[in-house]
Amino acid sequence: MNPIRVAIIASAYNRWITDPMTIGARDALTRRSRDHGREADCEVFEAPGAFELPVLAANAIDTGRFDAVVCLGCIIKGETRHDEVIANAIAGAIQSLACQTGVPIAFGVLTTNTAEEAEARAGGAKGNKGAEAMEAALATLFTIEHMNTNAPSSQPARAS
């Protein structure tokens, strides 16, 4: 089997949250690939902020080098609705991109009310959402691979 190739794109904004999420994602990739008897390779790319995640995910996919993409970010609520606007825009763009390309893209972007809530989800009491995002990307990838491997000959498998 081919190695699993994953792009992790992490926002530099709120790095104190996204760095531990990135570590969690890398650790999850190592565990899951080993469980499946496959090697894994990942590259980590930095986005200036969460808003830039979709365009960088699109470019990672366009290279043809990656089987899946994991987008990591942290948006903490402020005094205005800016957090909602950004979160909704990037969630929609990432989902649309995944559906258009057939490449699994995990949405590992925290949208919290406080910094404490973010810390709890970046390796704290609420787990590591970076690891969970990687798990979701890999589970989707493995399901797509299974579908394509077992596709009836009369139905062409979707290109990834």
PASEBA-1860 file (N, C-alpha, C; in nm, 3 decimals):
! residues 160
1> MNPIRVAI> 0.083/-0.119/0.000/0.000/0.000/0.000/0.087/0.125/0.000 ~ 0.035/0.226/-0.063/0.107/0.353/-0.067/0.105/0.421/0.070 ~ 0.207/0.500/0.098/0.204/0.576/0.224/0.089/0.677/0.223 ~ 0.045/0.712/0.341/-0.059/0.814/0.356/0.010/0.950/0.358 ~ -0.034/1.040/0.271/0.027/1.173/0.261/-0.075/1.278/0.303 ~ -0.044/1.350/0.408/-0.138/1.447/0.464/-0.073/1.585/0.475 ~ -0.147/1.687/0.435/-0.106/1.826/0.459/-0.179/1.875/0.583 ~ -0.104/1.927/0.677/-0.162/1.995/0.793/-0.140/2.143/0.771
9> IASAYNRW> -0.249/2.218/0.770/-0.239/2.363/0.754/-0.288/2.425/0.884 ~ -0.198/2.492/0.954/-0.230/2.546/1.086/-0.218/2.698/1.086 ~ -0.316/2.761/1.145/-0.317/2.906/1.157/-0.209/2.952/1.255 ~ -0.136/3.055/1.215/-0.036/3.115/1.304/-0.103/3.203/1.410 ~ -0.224/3.250/1.380/-0.298/3.331/1.476/-0.343/3.239/1.589 ~ -0.321/3.278/1.711/-0.347/3.195/1.830/-0.260/3.069/1.827 ~ -0.136/3.086/1.789/-0.040/2.976/1.779/-0.028/2.897/1.909 ~ -0.043/2.962/2.021/-0.035/2.893/2.150/-0.143/2.785/2.163
17> ITDPMTIG> -0.244/2.793/2.079/-0.348/2.689/2.072/-0.322/2.595/1.954 ~ -0.288/2.650/1.839/-0.273/2.565/1.720/-0.147/2.479/1.723 ~ -0.042/2.522/1.793/0.077/2.437/1.803/0.048/2.303/1.871 ~ -0.016/2.302/1.989/-0.048/2.171/2.048/-0.149/2.091/1.966 ~ -0.236/2.159/1.893/-0.329/2.088/1.805/-0.252/2.020/1.691 ~ -0.150/2.087/1.640/-0.067/2.030/1.533/0.007/1.907/1.583 ~ 0.061/1.916/1.703/0.129/1.800/1.762/0.031/1.684/1.778 ~ -0.089/1.713/1.825/-0.190/1.609/1.839/-0.226/1.546/1.707
25> ARDALTRR> -0.236/1.628/1.602/-0.268/1.576/1.468/-0.156/1.484/1.418 ~ -0.033/1.525/1.436/0.081/1.442/1.391/0.085/1.310/1.467 ~ 0.062/1.315/1.597/0.062/1.193/1.677/-0.050/1.099/1.632 ~ -0.167/1.154/1.603/-0.280/1.072/1.557/-0.248/1.007/1.422 ~ -0.181/1.080/1.333/-0.142/1.024/1.204/-0.048/0.906/1.223 ~ 0.049/0.921/1.311/0.144/0.813/1.338/0.071/0.689/1.391 ~ -0.018/0.709/1.488/-0.093/0.597/1.546/-0.180/0.526/1.443 ~ -0.261/0.604/1.372/-0.357/0.544/1.278/-0.287/0.476/1.161
33> SRDHGREA> -0.181/0.534/1.109/-0.111/0.471/0.997/-0.048/0.340/1.043 ~ 0.007/0.339/1.162/0.064/0.216/1.217/-0.044/0.110/1.235 ~ -0.162/0.150/1.285/-0.274/0.057/1.302/-0.316/-0.006/1.170 ~ -0.299/0.069/1.060/-0.337/0.020/0.927/-0.219/-0.041/0.851 ~ -0.105/-0.054/0.918/0.012/-0.113/0.855/0.066/-0.032/0.739 ~ 0.053/0.099/0.749/0.098/0.187/0.641/0.193/0.292/0.695 ~ 0.281/0.335/0.609/0.366/0.448/0.644/0.288/0.576/0.622 ~ 0.333/0.682/0.686/0.265/0.810/0.673/0.368/0.920/0.659
41> DCEVFEAP> 0.327/1.022/0.588/0.412/1.139/0.569/0.322/1.261/0.578 ~ 0.364/1.361/0.652/0.285/1.483/0.656/0.377/1.603/0.644 ~ 0.321/1.706/0.587/0.389/1.835/0.582/0.301/1.935/0.652 ~ 0.362/2.021/0.731/0.288/2.124/0.803/0.313/2.258/0.734 ~ 0.205/2.327/0.705/0.211/2.459/0.642/0.144/2.559/0.735 ~ 0.191/2.683/0.731/0.137/2.786/0.818/0.048/2.882/0.740 ~ -0.070/2.904/0.792/-0.161/3.006/0.739/-0.152/3.128/0.830 ~ -0.162/3.248/0.776/-0.157/3.366/0.863/-0.268/3.365/0.968
49> GAFELPVL> -0.387/3.325/0.925/-0.503/3.318/1.013/-0.598/3.211/0.964 ~ -0.709/3.195/1.033/-0.805/3.092/0.995/-0.870/3.121/0.859 ~ -0.889/3.247/0.826/-0.956/3.283/0.701/-0.880/3.232/0.579 ~ -0.749/3.217/0.590/-0.666/3.173/0.477/-0.660/3.021/0.464 ~ -0.717/2.947/0.557/-0.711/2.801/0.551/-0.769/2.742/0.422 ~ -0.889/2.786/0.377/-0.945/2.723/0.256/-0.859/2.740/0.130 ~ -0.801/2.858/0.109/-0.721/2.878/-0.013/-0.593/2.795/-0.007 ~ -0.536/2.782/0.111/-0.416/2.698/0.123/-0.451/2.550/0.109
57> AANAIDTG> -0.567/2.510/0.159/-0.612/2.371/0.140/-0.632/2.343/-0.009 ~ -0.692/2.438/-0.081/-0.713/2.421/-0.225/-0.580/2.405/-0.297 ~ -0.483/2.486/-0.260/-0.352/2.476/-0.325/-0.281/2.346/-0.290 ~ -0.295/2.300/-0.167/-0.235/2.171/-0.129/-0.295/2.059/-0.213 ~ -0.425/2.062/-0.232/-0.492/1.960/-0.314/-0.446/1.970/-0.458 ~ -0.435/2.091/-0.510/-0.394/2.111/-0.649/-0.255/2.055/-0.680 ~ -0.170/2.045/-0.579/-0.036/1.989/-0.604/-0.042/1.841/-0.638 ~ -0.149/1.773/-0.594/-0.161/1.630/-0.617/-0.073/1.547/-0.524
65> RFDAVVCL> -0.010/1.610/-0.427/0.083/1.541/-0.337/0.018/1.485/-0.212 ~ -0.108/1.520/-0.186/-0.169/1.485/-0.058/-0.297/1.405/-0.076 ~ -0.315/1.307/0.013/-0.436/1.225/0.015/-0.545/1.289/0.099 ~ -0.506/1.373/0.193/-0.600/1.439/0.283/-0.537/1.568/0.333 ~ -0.623/1.657/0.381/-0.579/1.786/0.436/-0.646/1.805/0.572 ~ -0.570/1.853/0.668/-0.624/1.886/0.800/-0.602/2.035/0.823 ~ -0.711/2.109/0.842/-0.705/2.253/0.867/-0.724/2.278/1.016 ~ -0.629/2.349/1.076/-0.633/2.376/1.220/-0.630/2.526/1.246
73> GCIIKGET> -0.717/2.570/1.334/-0.722/2.711/1.369/-0.795/2.730/1.500 ~ -0.798/2.854/1.544/-0.866/2.887/1.670/-0.925/3.027/1.658 ~ -1.057/3.032/1.668/-1.128/3.160/1.663/-1.196/3.179/1.799 ~ -1.155/3.281/1.871/-1.211/3.308/2.004/-1.304/3.428/1.993 ~ -1.422/3.413/2.047/-1.524/3.518/2.039/-1.473/3.649/2.097 ~ -1.505/3.755/2.028/-1.472/3.889/2.075/-1.599/3.966/2.105 ~ -1.592/4.097/2.093/-1.706/4.183/2.124/-1.804/4.195/2.008 ~ -1.760/4.160/1.888/-1.845/4.172/1.770/-1.877/4.034/1.714
81> RHDEVIAN> -1.945/4.029/1.600/-1.979/3.902/1.535/-1.871/3.855/1.439 ~ -1.756/3.918/1.440/-1.648/3.884/1.348/-1.614/3.735/1.353 ~ -1.611/3.678/1.472/-1.579/3.536/1.487/-1.679/3.449/1.412 ~ -1.807/3.483/1.419/-1.911/3.405/1.351/-1.896/3.415/1.200 ~ -1.869/3.535/1.152/-1.853/3.556/1.008/-1.736/3.473/0.955 ~ -1.623/3.480/1.023/-1.505/3.404/0.980/-1.531/3.255/0.988 ~ -1.584/3.207/1.100/-1.608/3.064/1.118/-1.703/3.010/1.012 ~ -1.812/3.080/0.987/-1.908/3.034/0.886/-1.848/3.034/0.747
89> AIAGAIQS> -1.772/3.137/0.715/-1.711/3.145/0.582/-1.613/3.031/0.559 ~ -1.526/3.005/0.654/-1.426/2.901/0.630/-1.486/2.762/0.637 ~ -1.584/2.741/0.724/-1.649/2.609/0.730/-1.716/2.577/0.597 ~ -1.788/2.673/0.542/-1.854/2.651/0.413/-1.755/2.630/0.300 ~ -1.649/2.709/0.300/-1.549/2.696/0.193/-1.477/2.561/0.200 ~ -1.443/2.517/0.320/-1.374/2.389/0.334/-1.465/2.274/0.294 ~ -1.590/2.277/0.338/-1.684/2.170/0.302/-1.707/2.167/0.151 ~ -1.723/2.282/0.090/-1.743/2.290/-0.054/-1.622/2.234/-0.129
97> LACQTGVP> -1.504/2.269/-0.084/-1.381/2.222/-0.147/-1.369/2.070/-0.137 ~ -1.401/2.015/-0.022/-1.394/1.870/-0.004/-1.492/1.800/-0.098 ~ -1.613/1.852/-0.108/-1.713/1.791/-0.196/-1.675/1.804/-0.343 ~ -1.619/1.916/-0.382/-1.581/1.938/-0.522/-1.463/1.852/-0.564 ~ -1.370/1.828/-0.473/-1.247/1.757/-0.510/-1.249/1.609/-0.474 ~ -1.332/1.570/-0.378/-1.331/1.433/-0.330/-1.215/1.402/-0.237 ~ -1.141/1.504/-0.199/-1.028/1.487/-0.107/-1.076/1.518/0.035 ~ -1.052/1.429/0.130/-1.093/1.457/0.268/-1.021/1.580/0.324
105> IAFGVLTT> -1.100/1.671/0.378/-1.046/1.789/0.444/-1.112/1.798/0.581 ~ -1.033/1.792/0.686/-1.088/1.799/0.821/-1.091/1.944/0.868 ~ -1.201/1.979/0.932/-1.222/2.113/0.987/-1.186/2.110/1.135 ~ -1.060/2.135/1.164/-1.013/2.138/1.302/-0.997/2.280/1.349 ~ -1.102/2.357/1.338/-1.097/2.498/1.377/-1.184/2.515/1.502 ~ -1.120/2.551/1.612/-1.194/2.576/1.735/-1.267/2.709/1.724 ~ -1.389/2.712/1.771/-1.468/2.835/1.778/-1.519/2.843/1.922 ~ -1.446/2.913/2.004/-1.476/2.913/2.148/-1.514/3.052/2.197
113> NTAEEAEA> -1.575/3.053/2.314/-1.611/3.179/2.378/-1.494/3.242/2.452 ~ -1.403/3.156/2.502/-1.293/3.206/2.584/-1.163/3.134/2.550 ~ -1.053/3.194/2.592/-0.922/3.131/2.575/-0.914/3.002/2.656 ~ -0.978/3.000/2.772/-0.977/2.880/2.856/-1.046/2.763/2.786 ~ -1.156/2.790/2.718/-1.224/2.684/2.642/-1.134/2.632/2.531 ~ -1.061/2.721/2.467/-0.969/2.680/2.361/-0.857/2.592/2.417 ~ -0.798/2.633/2.528/-0.691/2.553/2.590/-0.739/2.414/2.627 ~ -0.861/2.405/2.676/-0.916/2.275/2.716/-0.931/2.181/2.597
121> RAGGAKGN> -0.945/2.236/2.477/-0.965/2.156/2.356/-0.838/2.138/2.274 ~ -0.728/2.193/2.322/-0.599/2.182/2.252/-0.502/2.099/2.336 ~ -0.551/1.988/2.386/-0.468/1.900/2.467/-0.499/1.906/2.614 ~ -0.600/1.983/2.652/-0.638/1.994/2.792/-0.748/1.896/2.830 ~ -0.832/1.938/2.922/-0.936/1.850/2.979/-1.037/1.801/2.877 ~ -1.056/1.872/2.768/-1.154/1.833/2.666/-1.090/1.760/2.548 ~ -0.965/1.717/2.563/-0.898/1.642/2.457/-0.819/1.731/2.363 ~ -0.786/1.676/2.248/-0.709/1.750/2.148/-0.785/1.745/2.017
129> KGAEAMEA> -0.845/1.857/1.980/-0.926/1.862/1.859/-0.841/1.851/1.733 ~ -0.711/1.877/1.743/-0.622/1.853/1.629/-0.612/1.705/1.599 ~ -0.597/1.625/1.705/-0.594/1.479/1.689/-0.727/1.430/1.634 ~ -0.838/1.484/1.685/-0.969/1.442/1.638/-0.989/1.477/1.490 ~ -0.938/1.593/1.449/-0.950/1.631/1.308/-0.872/1.534/1.220 ~ -0.752/1.496/1.262/-0.673/1.400/1.185/-0.746/1.266/1.179 ~ -0.802/1.222/1.291/-0.878/1.096/1.293/-0.993/1.102/1.192 ~ -1.063/1.214/1.186/-1.174/1.228/1.093/-1.126/1.225/0.948
137> ALATLFTI> -1.017/1.294/0.920/-0.962/1.295/0.783/-0.921/1.155/0.741 ~ -0.855/1.082/0.830/-0.809/0.947/0.796/-0.925/0.850/0.783 ~ -1.023/0.860/0.872/-1.140/0.771/0.861/-1.211/0.793/0.728 ~ -1.223/0.918/0.686/-1.285/0.949/0.558/-1.200/0.895/0.443 ~ -1.070/0.915/0.450/-0.980/0.864/0.347/-0.990/0.712/0.335 ~ -0.988/0.642/0.448/-0.995/0.495/0.444/-1.128/0.447/0.387 ~ -1.236/0.518/0.417/-1.366/0.481/0.361/-1.368/0.503/0.210 ~ -1.313/0.615/0.164/-1.306/0.641/0.020/-1.222/0.535/-0.048
145> EHMNTNAP> -1.107/0.500/0.010/-1.023/0.396/-0.049/-1.098/0.263/-0.056 ~ -1.173/0.231/0.048/-1.251/0.107/0.050/-1.358/0.110/-0.059 ~ -1.427/0.221/-0.073/-1.529/0.235/-0.177/-1.468/0.218/-0.316 ~ -1.354/0.281/-0.338/-1.290/0.274/-0.470/-1.235/0.135/-0.499 ~ -1.185/0.068/-0.397/-1.131/-0.067/-0.414/-1.242/-0.166/-0.445 ~ -1.359/-0.144/-0.387/-1.470/-0.237/-0.403/-1.577/-0.187/-0.499 ~ -1.543/-0.089/-0.583/-1.640/-0.035/-0.678/-1.671/-0.140/-0.785 ~ -1.800/-0.158/-0.818/-1.834/-0.251/-0.926/-1.770/-0.205/-1.057
153> SSQPARAS> -1.734/-0.300/-1.141/-1.664/-0.266/-1.265/-1.749/-0.180/-1.357 ~ -1.881/-0.185/-1.344/-1.967/-0.103/-1.429/-1.972/0.042/-1.383 ~ -1.927/0.069/-1.261/-1.926/0.205/-1.209/-1.782/0.249/-1.189 ~ -1.734/0.346/-1.265/-1.595/0.389/-1.245/-1.578/0.453/-1.107 ~ -1.465/0.426/-1.047/-1.434/0.485/-0.917/-1.406/0.633/-0.936 ~ -1.447/0.714/-0.840/-1.424/0.858/-0.845/-1.276/0.885/-0.827 ~ -1.222/0.968/-0.911/-1.079/1.004/-0.900/-1.058/1.086/-0.774 ~ -0.946/1.062/-0.707/-0.917/1.141/-0.587/-0.808/1.239/-0.611
END
